[in-house]
Amino acid sequence: MKKIKFVYQLLLNSIRKHDEKYKEVAVSGEEIHIPTRSGEVRALIYRPQKNPRTCEGTEPETHTPAETDTLPYTEKPALPLLVDFHGGGFVFGMPEMDDPYCRKICDDLGIIVISVDYRLAPEFPYPAALEDAYDVIAFLHKYPGIYGIDPERMAVGGHSAGANISTVVSMMAKKSGEFKLRCQVLDYPALDFQTDADMKETPLGGIPPPVMEMFEACYCELEERSDVYVSPLLASDEELKDLPPAIVISAGIDSLKLEDGNYADRLRAVGVPVEHYHYEDVAHGFTISAFSPVSLSEPNIMPGSFDIPALQETAKDAACRIMDILRRYLL
């Protein structure tokens, strides 16, 4: 376990109380365990429960034929896969947070979604979460038949810290050549740990600098913050070149918005297909919190959420943008 300041431990203990509420929420994902170099990693798997639909509510031309619904699971056609990584500053959170999001993508696109319960800091600091993430995808690619996955149609995506994991795993996969990812979903990613939190523009309602400092102190050592696997924004052009196509979602009420835009620009500059959608009037975490039963029960913890219906419409638009890129590269 990484040693942290007492004040950071107090703040961490307070934030982690949020996770206890998610343990009481019923989810539609099925719990599975996937072997890694450090032992089994827990995850939730989502399999389609209905015919896929477009954002407009109509059935697309490409969908699983109805007659396969009666087949044993192992005899059904292999489906594309999205591997999801929840947010939480690398120190809190669990797959249950993303349950409504994962279920929607799974059913609307007719693909499998696996949301990974990677190890958290400071108990397991950098690079533990990355090792879990990489090993899970490598296992799914090597043994796709276990869950009915098409190993040639895999994508990765995440939110905040999970988006950092997603793009770093994309870099690791490019370097190793062990598996290929069709695209990466980067939902308000944390990409620059080298810049001090109090030097970033922090809109009212954004992540407070002391909280960001706690996240960083728990996750890695000071000298590790310039590592490109901690701060992908610092990667060289060569390291970014040939990464999978990406969608970057950013929020106006968020201290990460500048690094998100800069990362999208850097990917685009080296020839990576990128779509960047910026939503000015919402806060960090909006795509998940807008439909989270825990967050909706405590609207005071949702910055910019005084108008829940408007927030949900914005989150729906972002989800449709995400599903569009997944549909394009996976189906």
ABEGO torsion letter per residue (X at the ends): XBBBBAAAAAAAAAAAAAAAAAAABBBABBBBBBBBAAEBBBBBBBBBABBBBBAAGBBBABBBBAAAAABBAAABBBBBBBBBBBBGGGABEBAAAAAAAAAAAAAAAGBBBBBBBBBBOAABBOAAAAAAAAAAAAAAAABAAAAGBBAABBBBBBBEAAAAAAAAAAAAAAAAGABBBABBBBBGBBABAABBAAABBBBBGBBBAAAAAAAAAAABBAAAAABAAABAAABBAAAABGBBBBBBBBBABBAAAAAAAAAAAAAAAAGBBBBBBBBAABBBGAAAAAABAAAAABAAABBGAABAAAAAAAAAAAAAAAAAAAAAAAX
